[in-house]
Amino acid sequence: MKNNLVEIGDVRYSNLTNTLTFTVACGPETLRLVEDIAHRDDMTPEETAAEIKNLLSTAIYLNYHRGGMRINYD
């Protein structure tokens, strides 16, 4: 397995909206992993992108609750 499963580029930060925007690039190995995680091998690019978005969101929350600096212990 490669170390760089996901590459990012075109990073922009908006002070107006406090939003970080960037482009995500996933190679064939990453796409196969996402299909395996989703238990599907017929995903459209849009479905794959939606699954990657969900995985990224899940990873952020998992890492936050494991060792992040939580203010509220809900």
C-alpha positions, 0 to 999 in steps of 0.5 A: 500500500502506498503512503499517498492514497490521497493528494490535495492541491489548489488550497484556498482559504477564505477569511470572509467565510472561514472556509478551507477549499481544496482539490482532492485527487485519488488514484486507482488504488484508493478508488479500489479501497473505497469500493471495497469499503462500500462493498460495491464495484459499480460506483459512479464517480459521483457516488465514489466522491460522496463515499470519500466525503463521508469517509473524510468526515468520519475520520475527522470525527473519529480523530477528534473524539479519540485525542482531540481537544474537546471542549464539551464532553458530550 
